[in-house]
Structure formats: structure tokens, C-alpha cells
């Protein structure tokens, strides 16, 4: 495993996490490790807390707003059918939200269910995990970052 994955938030803070798209008010917007659903992102809450309920109402509002801004940026750049939001915390026991774009081209049975029902191979494909170093993703990364920054400016002014 790459060192930055041992502590994704610390590596975002020190600049060694290659998946970081933007620093947001409530944490870091990052690309998801796999991209079988193009545009999949995660919001890593910072500072670290165990769950959404550990935040004040104001901080919860900011986290959830940031989460939906990422969804808006994904929608603008990737044009999915809809966005699914998941806050689980079962494996990584700190606040983070998965932002999954869903597409018409997905198999009907998979699209109608939770993303976690996709086969294990979709989540562990090494070529998908290295997307952040592929040249083909640089344009998409740039577009997503630009849209996200514009949304943050218009929301938090």
C-alpha cells in the first residue's frame, strides 16, 4: 500500500495525497480510489471526528453543504443520471462521505441498488486505483477542480 493511504488526511495536509482535488471548509475533496463510476469522490472531514453527530449543528451544515457541492461539481463535469451520497464510517472510523455518480449505462440491477453491491473486482482493480497518475485524468481533474472552486466561491462569499 502506498504510504499516503495510511493516513489520508495527514497526507492531504502535507501534500502527498495525489487524490486531493480541493481543501474545503469541512475537509478535503478527493477522488475515490477506483473510478469504475467516473467522478466518484470522497469528502474527508477535517479536523477528524468519529461521526457527523460529533460536530456542532453549524459544522454539520458546512460538511453536508461541502458534500453536495462536490455532487454539483461531479454533475456538471460528468453528467450522471443522479448522485448517491453515503456516510458510513464502518471501515474507516472517521467522518467521511462517499459521493457516487450513477449512470444510465450501468446494469439496471446494479444501478437500482447501493454502489457497495458492485462486485469486489470493481473495488480492487489496480489499474483503476492508479488513475491519479494517468495523463487521461488530468483534464477531468482540472475541470472538476475548477468547477468545485467556483462553487465554493459562490457558496461561501
Secondary structure by P-SEA (a helix, b strand, c coil): cccccccaaaaaaaccccccccccccbbbbccccccccbbbbbbbcccccccccccaaaaaaaaaaaaaaaaaaaacccccbbbbbbcccccccbbbbbbbbcccccaaaaaccccccccccccccccccccccccaaaaaaaaaaaaaaaaaaccc
